[in-house]
Amino acid sequence: MKIPYGFEQNLTGSLEVIPTQAANLQAIYRQYLSGKSLGGIADFLFQQNVPSRSGKDRWGCSVLDAILSNQKYIGNIISFDDYYAVQAEKGRRSNIDNPPISERPPSTTRKTY
């Protein structure tokens, strides 16, 4: 099992929160909910000198996206409300340019086979 960022495994095998990384995770969620893009959050973490889990200076957008989708943070580091607010915001952002199917004009290029 890969241990998520923000946790470490203790001697009994249970996961424990790493306070400094938990604070970084909370900052990631706050930044996203304040309107920052994944790239903007990566820039923020770079400016704050927060290295990625792998020790790199820059965080990857795919890593940040995975963090924002990880349910393991609910209750231990991120509140239920914040987690689901991020999920709703992710859905809203991904559908900005794509109106619901019911609101799209009918296709005029249908082929009959």
Phi and psi in radians as a Rosetta constraint file:
Dihedral C 1 N 2 CA 2 C 2 CIRCULARHARMONIC -1.399 0.35
Dihedral N 2 CA 2 C 2 N 3 CIRCULARHARMONIC 2.229 0.35
Dihedral C 2 N 3 CA 3 C 3 CIRCULARHARMONIC -1.438 0.35
Dihedral N 3 CA 3 C 3 N 4 CIRCULARHARMONIC 2.182 0.35
Dihedral C 3 N 4 CA 4 C 4 CIRCULARHARMONIC -1.138 0.35
Dihedral N 4 CA 4 C 4 N 5 CIRCULARHARMONIC 2.649 0.35
Dihedral C 4 N 5 CA 5 C 5 CIRCULARHARMONIC -0.925 0.35
Dihedral N 5 CA 5 C 5 N 6 CIRCULARHARMONIC 2.373 0.35
Dihedral C 5 N 6 CA 6 C 6 CIRCULARHARMONIC 1.775 0.35
Dihedral N 6 CA 6 C 6 N 7 CIRCULARHARMONIC -0.144 0.35
Dihedral C 6 N 7 CA 7 C 7 CIRCULARHARMONIC -2.231 0.35
Dihedral N 7 CA 7 C 7 N 8 CIRCULARHARMONIC 2.759 0.35
Dihedral C 7 N 8 CA 8 C 8 CIRCULARHARMONIC -2.432 0.35
Dihedral N 8 CA 8 C 8 N 9 CIRCULARHARMONIC 2.716 0.35
Dihedral C 8 N 9 CA 9 C 9 CIRCULARHARMONIC -1.643 0.35
Dihedral N 9 CA 9 C 9 N 10 CIRCULARHARMONIC 2.252 0.35
Dihedral C 9 N 10 CA 10 C 10 CIRCULARHARMONIC -1.516 0.35
Dihedral N 10 CA 10 C 10 N 11 CIRCULARHARMONIC -3.083 0.35
Dihedral C 10 N 11 CA 11 C 11 CIRCULARHARMONIC -1.121 0.35
Dihedral N 11 CA 11 C 11 N 12 CIRCULARHARMONIC -0.448 0.35
Dihedral C 11 N 12 CA 12 C 12 CIRCULARHARMONIC -1.541 0.35
Dihedral N 12 CA 12 C 12 N 13 CIRCULARHARMONIC -0.051 0.35
Dihedral C 12 N 13 CA 13 C 13 CIRCULARHARMONIC 1.643 0.35
Dihedral N 13 CA 13 C 13 N 14 CIRCULARHARMONIC -0.059 0.35
Dihedral C 13 N 14 CA 14 C 14 CIRCULARHARMONIC -1.398 0.35
Dihedral N 14 CA 14 C 14 N 15 CIRCULARHARMONIC 2.702 0.35
Dihedral C 14 N 15 CA 15 C 15 CIRCULARHARMONIC -1.550 0.35
Dihedral N 15 CA 15 C 15 N 16 CIRCULARHARMONIC 2.375 0.35
Dihedral C 15 N 16 CA 16 C 16 CIRCULARHARMONIC -2.129 0.35
Dihedral N 16 CA 16 C 16 N 17 CIRCULARHARMONIC 2.555 0.35
Dihedral C 16 N 17 CA 17 C 17 CIRCULARHARMONIC -1.321 0.35
Dihedral N 17 CA 17 C 17 N 18 CIRCULARHARMONIC 2.377 0.35
Dihedral C 17 N 18 CA 18 C 18 CIRCULARHARMONIC -1.652 0.35
Dihedral N 18 CA 18 C 18 N 19 CIRCULARHARMONIC 1.907 0.35
Dihedral C 18 N 19 CA 19 C 19 CIRCULARHARMONIC -0.932 0.35
Dihedral N 19 CA 19 C 19 N 20 CIRCULARHARMONIC -0.751 0.35
Dihedral C 19 N 20 CA 20 C 20 CIRCULARHARMONIC -1.163 0.35
Dihedral N 20 CA 20 C 20 N 21 CIRCULARHARMONIC -0.688 0.35
Dihedral C 20 N 21 CA 21 C 21 CIRCULARHARMONIC -1.254 0.35
Dihedral N 21 CA 21 C 21 N 22 CIRCULARHARMONIC -0.586 0.35
Dihedral C 21 N 22 CA 22 C 22 CIRCULARHARMONIC -1.079 0.35
Dihedral N 22 CA 22 C 22 N 23 CIRCULARHARMONIC -0.707 0.35
Dihedral C 22 N 23 CA 23 C 23 CIRCULARHARMONIC -1.106 0.35
Dihedral N 23 CA 23 C 23 N 24 CIRCULARHARMONIC -0.674 0.35
Dihedral C 23 N 24 CA 24 C 24 CIRCULARHARMONIC -1.116 0.35
Dihedral N 24 CA 24 C 24 N 25 CIRCULARHARMONIC -0.726 0.35
Dihedral C 24 N 25 CA 25 C 25 CIRCULARHARMONIC -1.102 0.35
Dihedral N 25 CA 25 C 25 N 26 CIRCULARHARMONIC -0.765 0.35
Dihedral C 25 N 26 CA 26 C 26 CIRCULARHARMONIC -1.083 0.35
Dihedral N 26 CA 26 C 26 N 27 CIRCULARHARMONIC -0.656 0.35
Dihedral C 26 N 27 CA 27 C 27 CIRCULARHARMONIC -1.147 0.35
Dihedral N 27 CA 27 C 27 N 28 CIRCULARHARMONIC -0.674 0.35
Dihedral C 27 N 28 CA 28 C 28 CIRCULARHARMONIC -1.062 0.35
Dihedral N 28 CA 28 C 28 N 29 CIRCULARHARMONIC -0.807 0.35
Dihedral C 28 N 29 CA 29 C 29 CIRCULARHARMONIC -1.130 0.35
Dihedral N 29 CA 29 C 29 N 30 CIRCULARHARMONIC -0.756 0.35
Dihedral C 29 N 30 CA 30 C 30 CIRCULARHARMONIC -1.079 0.35
Dihedral N 30 CA 30 C 30 N 31 CIRCULARHARMONIC -0.769 0.35
Dihedral C 30 N 31 CA 31 C 31 CIRCULARHARMONIC -1.078 0.35
Dihedral N 31 CA 31 C 31 N 32 CIRCULARHARMONIC -0.751 0.35
Dihedral C 31 N 32 CA 32 C 32 CIRCULARHARMONIC -1.132 0.35
Dihedral N 32 CA 32 C 32 N 33 CIRCULARHARMONIC -0.773 0.35
Dihedral C 32 N 33 CA 33 C 33 CIRCULARHARMONIC -1.210 0.35
Dihedral N 33 CA 33 C 33 N 34 CIRCULARHARMONIC -0.364 0.35
Dihedral C 33 N 34 CA 34 C 34 CIRCULARHARMONIC -1.471 0.35
Dihedral N 34 CA 34 C 34 N 35 CIRCULARHARMONIC -0.022 0.35
Dihedral C 34 N 35 CA 35 C 35 CIRCULARHARMONIC 1.928 0.35
Dihedral N 35 CA 35 C 35 N 36 CIRCULARHARMONIC -0.049 0.35
Dihedral C 35 N 36 CA 36 C 36 CIRCULARHARMONIC -1.223 0.35
Dihedral N 36 CA 36 C 36 N 37 CIRCULARHARMONIC 2.519 0.35
Dihedral C 36 N 37 CA 37 C 37 CIRCULARHARMONIC -1.357 0.35
Dihedral N 37 CA 37 C 37 N 38 CIRCULARHARMONIC 2.994 0.35
Dihedral C 37 N 38 CA 38 C 38 CIRCULARHARMONIC -1.072 0.35
Dihedral N 38 CA 38 C 38 N 39 CIRCULARHARMONIC -0.714 0.35
Dihedral C 38 N 39 CA 39 C 39 CIRCULARHARMONIC -1.110 0.35
Dihedral N 39 CA 39 C 39 N 40 CIRCULARHARMONIC -0.660 0.35
Dihedral C 39 N 40 CA 40 C 40 CIRCULARHARMONIC -1.136 0.35
Dihedral N 40 CA 40 C 40 N 41 CIRCULARHARMONIC -0.660 0.35
Dihedral C 40 N 41 CA 41 C 41 CIRCULARHARMONIC -1.180 0.35
Dihedral N 41 CA 41 C 41 N 42 CIRCULARHARMONIC -0.716 0.35
Dihedral C 41 N 42 CA 42 C 42 CIRCULARHARMONIC -1.034 0.35
Dihedral N 42 CA 42 C 42 N 43 CIRCULARHARMONIC -0.742 0.35
Dihedral C 42 N 43 CA 43 C 43 CIRCULARHARMONIC -1.089 0.35
Dihedral N 43 CA 43 C 43 N 44 CIRCULARHARMONIC -0.766 0.35
Dihedral C 43 N 44 CA 44 C 44 CIRCULARHARMONIC -1.025 0.35
Dihedral N 44 CA 44 C 44 N 45 CIRCULARHARMONIC -0.833 0.35
Dihedral C 44 N 45 CA 45 C 45 CIRCULARHARMONIC -1.117 0.35
Dihedral N 45 CA 45 C 45 N 46 CIRCULARHARMONIC -0.659 0.35
Dihedral C 45 N 46 CA 46 C 46 CIRCULARHARMONIC -1.096 0.35
Dihedral N 46 CA 46 C 46 N 47 CIRCULARHARMONIC -0.786 0.35
Dihedral C 46 N 47 CA 47 C 47 CIRCULARHARMONIC -1.131 0.35
Dihedral N 47 CA 47 C 47 N 48 CIRCULARHARMONIC -0.516 0.35
Dihedral C 47 N 48 CA 48 C 48 CIRCULARHARMONIC -1.531 0.35
Dihedral N 48 CA 48 C 48 N 49 CIRCULARHARMONIC 0.043 0.35
Dihedral C 48 N 49 CA 49 C 49 CIRCULARHARMONIC 1.026 0.35
Dihedral N 49 CA 49 C 49 N 50 CIRCULARHARMONIC 0.725 0.35
Dihedral C 49 N 50 CA 50 C 50 CIRCULARHARMONIC -1.736 0.35
Dihedral N 50 CA 50 C 50 N 51 CIRCULARHARMONIC 1.887 0.35
Dihedral C 50 N 51 CA 51 C 51 CIRCULARHARMONIC -1.282 0.35
Dihedral N 51 CA 51 C 51 N 52 CIRCULARHARMONIC 2.684 0.35
Dihedral C 51 N 52 CA 52 C 52 CIRCULARHARMONIC -1.231 0.35
Dihedral N 52 CA 52 C 52 N 53 CIRCULARHARMONIC 3.003 0.35
Dihedral C 52 N 53 CA 53 C 53 CIRCULARHARMONIC -0.993 0.35
Dihedral N 53 CA 53 C 53 N 54 CIRCULARHARMONIC -0.628 0.35
Dihedral C 53 N 54 CA 54 C 54 CIRCULARHARMONIC -1.430 0.35
Dihedral N 54 CA 54 C 54 N 55 CIRCULARHARMONIC -0.004 0.35
Dihedral C 54 N 55 CA 55 C 55 CIRCULARHARMONIC 1.598 0.35
Dihedral N 55 CA 55 C 55 N 56 CIRCULARHARMONIC 0.047 0.35
Dihedral C 55 N 56 CA 56 C 56 CIRCULARHARMONIC -1.298 0.35
Dihedral N 56 CA 56 C 56 N 57 CIRCULARHARMONIC 2.674 0.35
Dihedral C 56 N 57 CA 57 C 57 CIRCULARHARMONIC -1.198 0.35
Dihedral N 57 CA 57 C 57 N 58 CIRCULARHARMONIC -0.585 0.35
Dihedral C 57 N 58 CA 58 C 58 CIRCULARHARMONIC -1.918 0.35
Dihedral N 58 CA 58 C 58 N 59 CIRCULARHARMONIC 2.415 0.35
Dihedral C 58 N 59 CA 59 C 59 CIRCULARHARMONIC -1.519 0.35
Dihedral N 59 CA 59 C 59 N 60 CIRCULARHARMONIC 2.475 0.35
Dihedral C 59 N 60 CA 60 C 60 CIRCULARHARMONIC -1.470 0.35
Dihedral N 60 CA 60 C 60 N 61 CIRCULARHARMONIC 2.563 0.35
Dihedral C 60 N 61 CA 61 C 61 CIRCULARHARMONIC -1.092 0.35
Dihedral N 61 CA 61 C 61 N 62 CIRCULARHARMONIC -0.627 0.35
Dihedral C 61 N 62 CA 62 C 62 CIRCULARHARMONIC -1.172 0.35
Dihedral N 62 CA 62 C 62 N 63 CIRCULARHARMONIC -0.596 0.35
Dihedral C 62 N 63 CA 63 C 63 CIRCULARHARMONIC -1.174 0.35
Dihedral N 63 CA 63 C 63 N 64 CIRCULARHARMONIC -0.771 0.35
Dihedral C 63 N 64 CA 64 C 64 CIRCULARHARMONIC -1.114 0.35
Dihedral N 64 CA 64 C 64 N 65 CIRCULARHARMONIC -0.699 0.35
Dihedral C 64 N 65 CA 65 C 65 CIRCULARHARMONIC -1.087 0.35
Dihedral N 65 CA 65 C 65 N 66 CIRCULARHARMONIC -0.737 0.35
Dihedral C 65 N 66 CA 66 C 66 CIRCULARHARMONIC -1.128 0.35
Dihedral N 66 CA 66 C 66 N 67 CIRCULARHARMONIC -0.682 0.35
Dihedral C 66 N 67 CA 67 C 67 CIRCULARHARMONIC -1.084 0.35
Dihedral N 67 CA 67 C 67 N 68 CIRCULARHARMONIC -0.760 0.35
Dihedral C 67 N 68 CA 68 C 68 CIRCULARHARMONIC -1.178 0.35
Dihedral N 68 CA 68 C 68 N 69 CIRCULARHARMONIC -0.293 0.35
Dihedral C 68 N 69 CA 69 C 69 CIRCULARHARMONIC -1.814 0.35
Dihedral N 69 CA 69 C 69 N 70 CIRCULARHARMONIC -0.029 0.35
Dihedral C 69 N 70 CA 70 C 70 CIRCULARHARMONIC -1.449 0.35
Dihedral N 70 CA 70 C 70 N 71 CIRCULARHARMONIC 1.971 0.35
Dihedral C 70 N 71 CA 71 C 71 CIRCULARHARMONIC -1.246 0.35
Dihedral N 71 CA 71 C 71 N 72 CIRCULARHARMONIC -0.241 0.35
Dihedral C 71 N 72 CA 72 C 72 CIRCULARHARMONIC -1.136 0.35
Dihedral N 72 CA 72 C 72 N 73 CIRCULARHARMONIC -0.306 0.35
Dihedral C 72 N 73 CA 73 C 73 CIRCULARHARMONIC -1.433 0.35
Dihedral N 73 CA 73 C 73 N 74 CIRCULARHARMONIC -0.288 0.35
Dihedral C 73 N 74 CA 74 C 74 CIRCULARHARMONIC -1.098 0.35
Dihedral N 74 CA 74 C 74 N 75 CIRCULARHARMONIC 2.230 0.35
Dihedral C 74 N 75 CA 75 C 75 CIRCULARHARMONIC 1.557 0.35
Dihedral N 75 CA 75 C 75 N 76 CIRCULARHARMONIC -0.704 0.35
Dihedral C 75 N 76 CA 76 C 76 CIRCULARHARMONIC -1.490 0.35
Dihedral N 76 CA 76 C 76 N 77 CIRCULARHARMONIC -0.698 0.35
Dihedral C 76 N 77 CA 77 C 77 CIRCULARHARMONIC -2.228 0.35
Dihedral N 77 CA 77 C 77 N 78 CIRCULARHARMONIC -0.703 0.35
Dihedral C 77 N 78 CA 78 C 78 CIRCULARHARMONIC -2.029 0.35
Dihedral N 78 CA 78 C 78 N 79 CIRCULARHARMONIC 2.424 0.35
Dihedral C 78 N 79 CA 79 C 79 CIRCULARHARMONIC -1.235 0.35
Dihedral N 79 CA 79 C 79 N 80 CIRCULARHARMONIC 2.703 0.35
Dihedral C 79 N 80 CA 80 C 80 CIRCULARHARMONIC -0.953 0.35
Dihedral N 80 CA 80 C 80 N 81 CIRCULARHARMONIC -0.799 0.35
Dihedral C 80 N 81 CA 81 C 81 CIRCULARHARMONIC -1.094 0.35
Dihedral N 81 CA 81 C 81 N 82 CIRCULARHARMONIC -0.750 0.35
Dihedral C 81 N 82 CA 82 C 82 CIRCULARHARMONIC -1.175 0.35
Dihedral N 82 CA 82 C 82 N 83 CIRCULARHARMONIC -0.713 0.35
Dihedral C 82 N 83 CA 83 C 83 CIRCULARHARMONIC -1.035 0.35
Dihedral N 83 CA 83 C 83 N 84 CIRCULARHARMONIC -0.852 0.35
Dihedral C 83 N 84 CA 84 C 84 CIRCULARHARMONIC -1.277 0.35
Dihedral N 84 CA 84 C 84 N 85 CIRCULARHARMONIC -0.471 0.35
Dihedral C 84 N 85 CA 85 C 85 CIRCULARHARMONIC -1.139 0.35
Dihedral N 85 CA 85 C 85 N 86 CIRCULARHARMONIC -0.676 0.35
Dihedral C 85 N 86 CA 86 C 86 CIRCULARHARMONIC -1.151 0.35
Dihedral N 86 CA 86 C 86 N 87 CIRCULARHARMONIC -0.730 0.35
Dihedral C 86 N 87 CA 87 C 87 CIRCULARHARMONIC -1.104 0.35
Dihedral N 87 CA 87 C 87 N 88 CIRCULARHARMONIC -0.711 0.35
Dihedral C 87 N 88 CA 88 C 88 CIRCULARHARMONIC -1.139 0.35
Dihedral N 88 CA 88 C 88 N 89 CIRCULARHARMONIC -0.717 0.35
Dihedral C 88 N 89 CA 89 C 89 CIRCULARHARMONIC -1.150 0.35
Dihedral N 89 CA 89 C 89 N 90 CIRCULARHARMONIC -0.689 0.35
Dihedral C 89 N 90 CA 90 C 90 CIRCULARHARMONIC -1.076 0.35
Dihedral N 90 CA 90 C 90 N 91 CIRCULARHARMONIC -0.743 0.35
Dihedral C 90 N 91 CA 91 C 91 CIRCULARHARMONIC -1.114 0.35
Dihedral N 91 CA 91 C 91 N 92 CIRCULARHARMONIC -0.727 0.35
Dihedral C 91 N 92 CA 92 C 92 CIRCULARHARMONIC -1.109 0.35
Dihedral N 92 CA 92 C 92 N 93 CIRCULARHARMONIC -0.786 0.35
Dihedral C 92 N 93 CA 93 C 93 CIRCULARHARMONIC -1.162 0.35
Dihedral N 93 CA 93 C 93 N 94 CIRCULARHARMONIC -0.629 0.35
Dihedral C 93 N 94 CA 94 C 94 CIRCULARHARMONIC -1.323 0.35
Dihedral N 94 CA 94 C 94 N 95 CIRCULARHARMONIC -0.269 0.35
Dihedral C 94 N 95 CA 95 C 95 CIRCULARHARMONIC -1.894 0.35
Dihedral N 95 CA 95 C 95 N 96 CIRCULARHARMONIC 0.205 0.35
Dihedral C 95 N 96 CA 96 C 96 CIRCULARHARMONIC -1.003 0.35
Dihedral N 96 CA 96 C 96 N 97 CIRCULARHARMONIC -0.805 0.35
Dihedral C 96 N 97 CA 97 C 97 CIRCULARHARMONIC -1.636 0.35
Dihedral N 97 CA 97 C 97 N 98 CIRCULARHARMONIC 0.008 0.35
Dihedral C 97 N 98 CA 98 C 98 CIRCULARHARMONIC -2.120 0.35
Dihedral N 98 CA 98 C 98 N 99 CIRCULARHARMONIC 1.691 0.35
Dihedral C 98 N 99 CA 99 C 99 CIRCULARHARMONIC -1.140 0.35
Dihedral N 99 CA 99 C 99 N 100 CIRCULARHARMONIC 2.747 0.35
Dihedral C 99 N 100 CA 100 C 100 CIRCULARHARMONIC -0.949 0.35
Dihedral N 100 CA 100 C 100 N 101 CIRCULARHARMONIC 2.622 0.35
Dihedral C 100 N 101 CA 101 C 101 CIRCULARHARMONIC -0.949 0.35
Dihedral N 101 CA 101 C 101 N 102 CIRCULARHARMONIC -0.649 0.35
Dihedral C 101 N 102 CA 102 C 102 CIRCULARHARMONIC -1.128 0.35
Dihedral N 102 CA 102 C 102 N 103 CIRCULARHARMONIC -0.348 0.35
Dihedral C 102 N 103 CA 103 C 103 CIRCULARHARMONIC -1.762 0.35
Dihedral N 103 CA 103 C 103 N 104 CIRCULARHARMONIC -0.023 0.35
Dihedral C 103 N 104 CA 104 C 104 CIRCULARHARMONIC -1.442 0.35
Dihedral N 104 CA 104 C 104 N 105 CIRCULARHARMONIC 2.555 0.35
Dihedral C 104 N 105 CA 105 C 105 CIRCULARHARMONIC -1.184 0.35
Dihedral N 105 CA 105 C 105 N 106 CIRCULARHARMONIC 2.654 0.35
Dihedral C 105 N 106 CA 106 C 106 CIRCULARHARMONIC -1.128 0.35
Dihedral N 106 CA 106 C 106 N 107 CIRCULARHARMONIC 2.583 0.35
Dihedral C 106 N 107 CA 107 C 107 CIRCULARHARMONIC -1.266 0.35
Dihedral N 107 CA 107 C 107 N 108 CIRCULARHARMONIC 2.435 0.35
Dihedral C 107 N 108 CA 108 C 108 CIRCULARHARMONIC -1.882 0.35
Dihedral N 108 CA 108 C 108 N 109 CIRCULARHARMONIC 0.095 0.35
Dihedral C 108 N 109 CA 109 C 109 CIRCULARHARMONIC -2.052 0.35
Dihedral N 109 CA 109 C 109 N 110 CIRCULARHARMONIC 0.606 0.35
Dihedral C 109 N 110 CA 110 C 110 CIRCULARHARMONIC -1.239 0.35
Dihedral N 110 CA 110 C 110 N 111 CIRCULARHARMONIC 2.452 0.35
Dihedral C 110 N 111 CA 111 C 111 CIRCULARHARMONIC -1.840 0.35
Dihedral N 111 CA 111 C 111 N 112 CIRCULARHARMONIC 2.487 0.35
Dihedral C 111 N 112 CA 112 C 112 CIRCULARHARMONIC -1.835 0.35
Dihedral N 112 CA 112 C 112 N 113 CIRCULARHARMONIC 2.249 0.35
